[in-house]
Protein backbone atom coordinates (compact mmCIF):
# COMPACT_ATOMS: atom_id res chain seq x y z
CA UNK A 1 0.00 0.00 0.00
CA UNK A 2 1.31 3.46 -0.91
CA UNK A 3 2.24 5.78 1.90
CA UNK A 4 -0.28 8.47 2.74
CA UNK A 5 0.55 11.94 1.49
CA UNK A 6 1.40 14.41 4.24
CA UNK A 7 -0.11 17.87 4.71
CA UNK A 8 1.42 20.50 6.99
CA UNK A 9 -1.26 22.89 8.26
CA UNK A 10 0.07 26.24 9.46
CA UNK A 11 -2.59 28.36 11.19
CA UNK A 12 -2.68 30.08 14.58
CA UNK A 13 -6.45 29.57 14.86
CA UNK A 14 -6.71 26.18 16.58
CA UNK A 15 -10.33 25.64 15.58
CA UNK A 16 -9.67 26.25 11.89
CA UNK A 17 -6.51 24.15 11.94
CA UNK A 18 -8.27 21.22 13.60
CA UNK A 19 -11.15 21.47 11.15
CA UNK A 20 -8.80 21.43 8.16
CA UNK A 21 -6.95 18.48 9.67
CA UNK A 22 -10.25 16.62 9.99
CA UNK A 23 -11.11 17.29 6.33
CA UNK A 24 -7.79 15.93 5.12
CA UNK A 25 -7.71 12.98 7.51
CA UNK A 26 -11.06 11.87 6.11
CA UNK A 27 -9.47 12.01 2.65
CA UNK A 28 -6.68 9.67 3.85
CA UNK A 29 -3.91 12.23 4.31
CA UNK A 30 -1.53 12.41 7.26
CA UNK A 31 -1.55 15.86 8.82
CA UNK A 32 0.52 17.96 11.20
CA UNK A 33 -0.52 21.30 12.70
CA UNK A 34 1.72 24.20 13.68
CA UNK A 35 0.58 27.60 14.92
CA UNK A 36 3.41 29.96 13.98
CA UNK A 37 5.99 30.54 11.26
CA UNK A 38 9.06 29.44 13.18
CA UNK A 39 7.45 26.13 14.15
CA UNK A 40 6.34 25.67 10.54
CA UNK A 41 9.89 25.94 9.24
CA UNK A 42 11.09 23.38 11.80
CA UNK A 43 8.16 21.06 11.05
CA UNK A 44 8.95 21.23 7.35
CA UNK A 45 12.37 19.70 8.00
CA UNK A 46 11.12 16.93 10.29
CA UNK A 47 7.68 16.12 8.83
CA UNK A 48 8.70 16.47 5.15
CA UNK A 49 5.20 17.31 3.89
CA UNK A 50 3.91 16.79 0.36
CA UNK A 51 1.75 19.92 0.67
CA UNK A 52 1.67 22.98 2.93
CA UNK A 53 -1.49 24.92 3.79
CA UNK A 54 -0.13 28.25 4.98
CA UNK A 55 -2.07 31.01 6.72
CA UNK A 56 -0.72 34.50 6.05
CA UNK A 57 -1.42 36.14 9.39
CA UNK A 58 0.86 34.29 11.79
CA UNK A 59 2.55 35.41 15.02
CA UNK A 60 6.26 36.11 14.64
CA UNK A 61 7.29 35.15 11.12
CA UNK A 62 4.30 35.77 8.85
CA UNK A 63 3.14 33.50 6.05
CA UNK A 64 4.79 35.55 3.33
CA UNK A 65 8.21 35.17 4.95
CA UNK A 66 7.64 31.46 5.58
CA UNK A 67 6.78 31.01 1.90
CA UNK A 68 9.88 32.97 0.86
CA UNK A 69 12.17 30.85 3.04
CA UNK A 70 10.62 27.57 1.91
CA UNK A 71 10.91 28.55 -1.76
CA UNK A 72 14.61 29.24 -1.32
CA UNK A 73 15.19 25.53 -0.71
CA UNK A 74 12.16 23.56 -1.89
CA UNK A 75 9.45 23.34 -4.55
CA UNK A 76 6.95 21.65 -2.22
CA UNK A 77 3.41 22.82 -3.17
CA UNK A 78 2.08 25.68 -1.02
CA UNK A 79 -1.52 26.86 -0.81
CA UNK A 80 -1.92 30.15 1.02
CA UNK A 81 -4.97 30.63 3.24
CA UNK A 82 -6.12 34.12 4.12
CA UNK A 83 -9.10 36.29 4.97
CA UNK A 84 -7.43 38.91 2.76
CA UNK A 85 -9.08 38.84 -0.64
CA UNK A 86 -7.34 41.79 -2.26
CA UNK A 87 -5.67 41.23 -5.62
CA UNK A 88 -2.42 42.66 -4.23
CA UNK A 89 -2.26 39.97 -1.53
CA UNK A 90 -2.96 37.20 -4.03
CA UNK A 91 -0.35 38.44 -6.49
CA UNK A 92 2.24 38.89 -3.75
CA UNK A 93 1.64 35.33 -2.55
CA UNK A 94 2.03 33.97 -6.07
CA UNK A 95 5.15 36.05 -6.69
CA UNK A 96 6.72 34.55 -3.58
CA UNK A 97 6.10 31.08 -4.99
CA UNK A 98 2.72 29.92 -3.69
CA UNK A 99 0.89 27.49 -5.97
CA UNK A 100 -2.61 28.63 -5.09
CA UNK A 101 -4.46 31.07 -2.83
CA UNK A 102 -7.70 30.29 -1.01
CA UNK A 103 -9.76 32.92 0.78
CA UNK A 104 -11.32 32.35 4.19
CA UNK A 105 -14.01 31.32 4.83
CA UNK A 106 -13.60 28.47 2.38
CA UNK A 107 -15.69 25.49 1.37
CA UNK A 108 -14.14 22.23 2.53
CA UNK A 109 -14.79 20.45 -0.78
CA UNK A 110 -13.17 23.27 -2.75
CA UNK A 111 -10.11 23.27 -0.49
CA UNK A 112 -9.68 19.50 -0.88
CA UNK A 113 -10.17 19.74 -4.66
CA UNK A 114 -7.58 22.50 -4.98
CA UNK A 115 -5.13 20.56 -2.82
CA UNK A 116 -5.51 17.43 -4.92
CA UNK A 117 -5.12 19.43 -8.13
CA UNK A 118 -1.92 21.07 -6.87
CA UNK A 119 -0.55 17.69 -5.77
CA UNK A 120 -1.31 16.15 -9.17
CA UNK A 121 0.52 18.95 -10.96
CA UNK A 122 3.49 18.70 -8.61
CA UNK A 123 4.00 14.98 -9.10
CA UNK A 124 6.38 14.08 -11.96
CA UNK A 125 5.00 11.49 -14.30
CA UNK A 126 6.56 8.01 -13.99
CA UNK A 127 9.15 7.33 -16.65
CA UNK A 128 7.24 4.57 -18.43
CA UNK A 129 6.86 6.22 -21.83
CA UNK A 130 8.50 4.96 -24.96
CA UNK A 131 10.87 7.31 -26.72
CA UNK A 132 8.22 8.39 -29.20
CA UNK A 133 5.86 9.37 -26.36
CA UNK A 134 8.42 11.49 -24.51
CA UNK A 135 7.30 15.09 -24.32
CA UNK A 136 10.43 17.15 -24.92
CA UNK A 137 11.11 20.40 -26.74
CA UNK A 138 14.66 21.35 -27.63
CA UNK A 139 16.13 24.72 -28.48
CA UNK A 140 19.73 25.93 -28.41
CA UNK A 141 20.84 25.78 -24.75
CA UNK A 142 17.33 24.90 -23.56
CA UNK A 143 15.63 21.52 -23.12
CA UNK A 144 12.17 21.26 -21.57
CA UNK A 145 11.07 17.73 -20.67
CA UNK A 146 7.46 17.40 -19.59
CA UNK A 147 7.74 13.63 -19.18
CA UNK A 148 10.09 13.85 -16.19
CA UNK A 149 9.43 17.53 -15.36
CA UNK A 150 12.94 18.81 -15.92
CA UNK A 151 14.50 21.83 -17.57
CA UNK A 152 18.10 22.09 -18.75
CA UNK A 153 19.39 25.62 -19.39
CA UNK A 154 22.93 25.84 -20.77
CA UNK A 155 23.35 22.22 -19.72
CA UNK A 156 22.39 22.81 -16.08
CA UNK A 157 19.13 21.78 -14.39
CA UNK A 158 16.78 24.59 -13.34
CA UNK A 159 14.50 24.17 -10.32
CA UNK A 160 11.01 25.04 -11.47
CA UNK A 161 7.59 24.45 -9.88
CA UNK A 162 5.26 22.34 -12.02
CA UNK A 163 3.03 25.14 -13.30
CA UNK A 164 6.02 27.25 -14.38
CA UNK A 165 7.43 24.28 -16.29
CA UNK A 166 4.07 23.46 -17.87
CA UNK A 167 3.63 27.07 -18.96
CA UNK A 168 7.11 27.18 -20.49
CA UNK A 169 6.59 23.84 -22.24
CA UNK A 170 3.20 24.89 -23.60
CA UNK A 171 4.56 28.11 -25.09
CA UNK A 172 7.75 26.50 -26.42
CA UNK A 173 5.73 23.70 -28.03
CA UNK A 174 4.07 26.27 -30.30
CA UNK A 175 6.88 28.68 -31.24
CA UNK A 176 5.82 32.14 -32.44
CA UNK A 177 2.16 31.47 -31.69
CA UNK A 178 0.53 34.16 -29.57
CA UNK A 179 -1.65 33.07 -26.65
CA UNK A 180 -3.90 35.34 -24.63
CA UNK A 181 -3.67 35.30 -20.86
CA UNK A 182 -7.11 33.71 -20.72
CA UNK A 183 -6.00 30.89 -23.03
CA UNK A 184 -2.90 30.24 -20.94
CA UNK A 185 -4.88 30.30 -17.69
CA UNK A 186 -7.32 27.78 -19.15
CA UNK A 187 -4.65 25.46 -20.62
CA UNK A 188 -2.30 25.42 -17.61
CA UNK A 189 -4.58 25.85 -14.61
CA UNK A 190 -7.80 24.49 -16.07
CA UNK A 191 -11.35 24.66 -14.80
CA UNK A 192 -10.30 23.70 -11.26
CA UNK A 193 -8.46 26.99 -10.85
CA UNK A 194 -10.47 30.11 -10.08
CA UNK A 195 -8.08 32.99 -10.59
CA UNK A 196 -7.42 36.09 -12.62
CA UNK A 197 -5.08 36.61 -15.54
CA UNK A 198 -2.43 38.28 -13.36
CA UNK A 199 -1.53 34.76 -12.29
CA UNK A 200 -0.10 34.26 -15.79
CA UNK A 201 1.89 37.51 -15.58
CA UNK A 202 3.41 36.43 -12.26
CA UNK A 203 4.53 33.08 -13.66
CA UNK A 204 5.98 34.65 -16.81
CA UNK A 205 7.93 37.05 -14.61
CA UNK A 206 9.35 34.15 -12.59
CA UNK A 207 10.26 32.25 -15.76
CA UNK A 208 12.13 35.28 -17.10
CA UNK A 209 14.13 35.47 -13.90
CA UNK A 210 15.33 31.90 -14.47
CA UNK A 211 15.42 31.70 -18.29
CA UNK A 212 16.97 34.79 -19.86
CA UNK A 213 16.51 35.85 -23.49
CA UNK A 214 18.70 33.88 -25.87
CA UNK A 215 20.09 34.92 -29.23
CA UNK A 216 17.90 32.21 -30.81
CA UNK A 217 14.71 32.47 -28.74
CA UNK A 218 12.94 34.43 -26.03
CA UNK A 219 9.71 34.76 -24.04
CA UNK A 220 8.00 37.75 -25.65
CA UNK A 221 5.15 39.95 -24.51
CA UNK A 222 2.61 40.81 -27.19
CA UNK A 223 1.23 44.03 -25.77
CA UNK A 224 -2.50 44.07 -25.25
CA UNK A 225 -2.82 40.38 -26.11
CA UNK A 226 -0.58 37.96 -24.21
CA UNK A 227 2.66 36.03 -24.69
CA UNK A 228 4.57 33.86 -27.13
CA UNK A 229 7.79 31.83 -27.27
CA UNK A 230 9.57 33.64 -30.07
CA UNK A 231 12.28 32.04 -32.18
CA UNK A 232 14.75 34.44 -33.76
N, C-alpha and C positions, 0 to 999 in steps of 0.2 A: 504494500500500500504506500502511495506517495505521501511524503511528509506534508503536514498542513502548512499553508502559507501563513506568514507572521505579519501582524499589523501592529505598529507602534502608535498609540493614541496619545497625543500631547495636548492636554487641555486642563486649565486650572479649575474648571467647574466640575466638581466630582460627579454631580448628577448627570451631566451631559456625557462625561467620559464613560461612566458606567453604562449608560444607555447605549452608546456607540459600541462598547465592548460586547454588550448583549446581542446587538444586531449581528455583529461579525462572528461571534461564537456560534450563533444559530446557523450561520452560513459555513460552518466548519473551518473557521480561521482560528489560529492562536493569537491572543492579544496580550499586550502589555500597556499599562497606563502610567504616564508621568505627568506631573502638574506644573513643571517649569522648564525653561529652556536649558539650563545647565544639566538637569537630570536627563533631559531628552538626549543630549549629546552623549552622555555616559551610557544611556540605555541603548543607543544606536550601536555602540561598540560591542556591548555584551549580548544583546538580544538578536542583532543582525536581522532586522525586519526586511520583509519583501515590499512593504508599503508603509508610508508614514502619513498619518492624518494630523495636521499641524495647525493648532489655533494660533491666530496672530497676536492676540492680546494676552501675553504671558508675563508673570512677575520676573524681574531680573532681565535675562536675555529674551527679547521678544521673538516672535515667530519669524520675522523677516531675517533677523541675524542668524537664527538657527538654520534657516533655509540656506543662507549664504555660506555658512560654515560647512554644512553637509554637502553642498554642491562643489565645494573646493576639493572634495575627496571621494565623492560617490555620485552615481547616477540613479540611486534608488528612487522609485517614484514617490512624489510628494503631492498630496492634495491639501491645499490650505483651507481652513475653516474660519469663517469670520462673520460677525454681524455687520461688518462694513461692506456696503454694496456699491461703493463708488467705483467708477471706471478706473480712477487713478490707483486705487488699492489693488484692483485685479491686475492691472498692467504691471505694477511694481512687483507683485508676487510672481507673475510669469517671467518678468525680466530677471528675477533672482534665481529662476530655475524650477519653479513649481510646475507640475504637470497639469494641474486643474485647480479650480477655485470654487468652493461651494459656500453659499451664503447661509447663515443661520437666520431663522429656524429652517431646517431642511427636512425633506421627506426621507424616511429611512430607506425606502426602496430605491429612490434616486441615488442616494449616497452609495449604497451597495452596488448599483449598476455602474456608477462612475468609477468606483474602485476596481471592479472587475474589468472594465474597459481599459483603464490605465495599466493594470497588471498584464492584460493580454498584449498590449502594445509594447510593454517593456520586456517581454519574454522573447529572446531570440528563437527563431524557428530551428528545430532540430535539423542537423545536416544529413538529410536522407534523400535529397534531390539528386537526380542524375545531372550530368554536366549540362545537358541541353535545357534543364529546368532552372538552373542557377540564375538568379536575378542580379546581374552585375552590369554597371555602366562604367566604361573606361574613357578617360580623357587624359591628355598629357599631365602627369604628376598628380592625378586624382583618380581613385578607384572607389566606387560606392557599391557595396555588396549588401543587398537586402536579404539575401538568404541567411547569412550569419550575422547581420547587423554590424557591419564594420566599415570604416572609412580609412583609406590610406591617402595621405596628403604628402607629397614629396617623399614617398616611401615609408612614412611614419604613421602609426595608428593615431587617430583622433578620437578622444572620448566625446560621445555625442548621445544625448537622450534619444529614445526611439522616435519621437515625433519630429525632432530636428532632422534625423537621418531619413525618415520617410518623406519629409518635405523636400529635402535635397535630391533624393532619388527620383521622386515624381517629376520635379522640374528638369533634372538632367536627362531623364528618359525621353523627354520631348524637347530637344534643343531648339531654341529660337521661337518656341510657341508661347504666346502670352496667355497667362491665366489670371483671372480676376481674383481678388481676395476671397470672394464668396465661393468661387469654384475650389480654391485651395482649402478653405475651411471645410467644405463638404467632402472633398476627396480624402483629406488627411484625418480630420477629426470625426467626420461622419455624423449621422443623425443623433448619436448618443451624446454629442457634445453641444451644450447650449452656451454659446459664447458670441463675442462680436469679432469683427474683422481685424481689430487691433492685435488679436492673438497672433495672426499671421505676420504682422509687422514685427512683433517682438521676436518671433522665431527666425525671421529673415535677418534681423539685426544680430542675433546670437550666432547664426551661421556665418555671417560676414566677419565676425570677430575671430572665427576659427579658420575659415577658408577665404583667403584673400584673393582679389582679382588676379587672374593669370594672363599671360600674353596671348593664350589661345582660347580662354573662356572666362566668363564672369557671371555673377548673379546681378541681373540688371533690374532696375525699377522702371516700369513704364508708367509715367506720371498720369494720374487720373484713372488708371485701369488696374494695374497689378504688377506682376513680376514675370520674369522669364530667365531661363538659363541660356545665356547668349554665347554662341561660339564665334570666334573672331578669325 
